[in-house]
Amino acid sequence: MNSTDFPLLEKNKSLVYLDSSATSQKPSSVIKSMNDFYLNYNANVHRGIYTISEEATIAYEKAHEVVAQFIGAELEEIIFTRGTTESLNFLAVALGKKLKVGDEIVLSEMEHHSNIVPWQQIAKTTGAVIKYIPITSDYTLNMSDAQKIISYRTKIVSVTHISNVLGTINPITELAQMAHAVGAVIIADAAQSVPHMKVNVKDLNCDFLVFSGHKMCGPTGIGVLYGKKELLQNMEPFQFGGGMIQEVTFEDSTWTELPWKFEAGTPMIAEAIGLMAAVEYLQSIGMENIEKYIYDLTQYSLEKLSAIPGLTIIGPKKLSKENNESKKMKDRGAVISFTLDGIHPHDVGEVLNRERIAVRVGHHCTMPLHKLLKLNGTVRASFYLYNTKEEVDKLVQGIFEAQKIFQAEKITQK
């Protein structure tokens, strides 16, 4: 993996960027593709019959095709949104229209706020009930409880594929079997998985899958909502306006075909082109190669961090022996959250920042999970294809520096 592909990292060689779960850095090819659009064929899509509009339309539609192939879907099943959060809100509104009093929505205790709050609001207006699959002491989903919770009252199951705090990889295929057995639909929040590993919607057998472009080397402001074609055909649009209609009269309107009926107004054209370039960049390296590289880096990081006295990893602490042979991310992803005895996460983050190490601190948009674990916050280091073992070593040294500083302060206070 080559960090020289990323201008920001090349310009800031001393920066150790360990916050890719929040947003990844962007390779030159992505930046160039978006600049090329604005410089050479900036025009609206699906509207003009002039040359640059046709060029923009071809590129925009090709972006759908490239993303579809990337996750094993069809073009008609790919809807561009502003990100994972908008995709989940879209589904909450669209699927929520069919909910009745007493219907149940099943989530997990490790969900991001964007996969909790929209469902809470829908439950308030429909009388539906939200239930949560609990986590075990080793930070995995309690699948025995999941089997009991997912019942014939369940209409929607929405679960993260990889936790943005714990790093836990959840068994979406198994959950899909449980959901389908009772006639429910299942949504996979793949914001943390699609950038790091090969994800195929057919293998997962999920009904919907959502992710964001900016976590996978793409631009901000664009995300993907995958839905099985037969389900999307029977769903009403989330937004209305130009570009998604077939015919409009003063009395009524009809919608155009998939996926455009769900993309009202002028879409994110430059962002879609940037996302396509990001997918092509990842494919040029190979998702299998990326997964193996990140597997080795995660294993190395777990070993180094686990050896630090007073540091507690919040999430699965080891990768299974089975994974050592295939180097597939089966147990956990490249997200490692931790606490340091006697030091607030924000203080750790500040010391690391002085050392030019960028991590995230706080509750990472998972306040319910942190309250459940009785934590006021954690430090999170998240790795991607441009990180190195040498940077992990710098993180370890930075943590030792934080311990040294606050140990000295305690002695001074005494």
ZIZI-V749955 format. One record per run of one state. SS is the DSSP state (helix for helix, strand for strand, loop for the rest). FROM is the first residue (numbers start at 0). LEN is the number of residues. If there is no record, write none. Layout:
BEGIN
SS:FROM:LEN
SS:FROM:LEN
END
This chain:
BEGIN
loop:0:2
helix:2:3
loop:5:1
helix:6:5
loop:11:4
strand:15:2
loop:17:1
strand:18:1
loop:19:8
helix:27:13
loop:40:10
helix:50:20
loop:70:4
helix:74:3
strand:77:4
loop:81:2
helix:83:13
loop:96:7
strand:103:5
loop:108:4
helix:112:3
loop:115:1
helix:116:10
loop:126:2
strand:128:5
loop:133:1
strand:134:1
loop:135:5
strand:140:1
loop:141:1
helix:142:7
loop:149:4
strand:153:7
loop:160:1
strand:161:1
loop:162:5
strand:167:2
loop:169:2
helix:171:10
loop:181:3
strand:184:5
loop:189:11
helix:200:4
loop:204:3
strand:207:5
loop:212:10
strand:222:5
loop:227:1
helix:228:5
loop:233:11
strand:244:4
loop:248:4
strand:252:3
loop:255:4
helix:259:3
loop:262:6
helix:268:17
loop:285:1
helix:286:20
loop:306:4
strand:310:3
loop:313:7
helix:320:6
loop:326:5
strand:331:1
loop:332:2
strand:334:6
loop:340:2
strand:342:1
loop:343:1
helix:344:10
loop:354:2
strand:356:2
loop:358:1
strand:359:3
loop:362:4
helix:366:6
loop:372:5
strand:377:5
loop:382:6
helix:388:25
loop:413:1
END
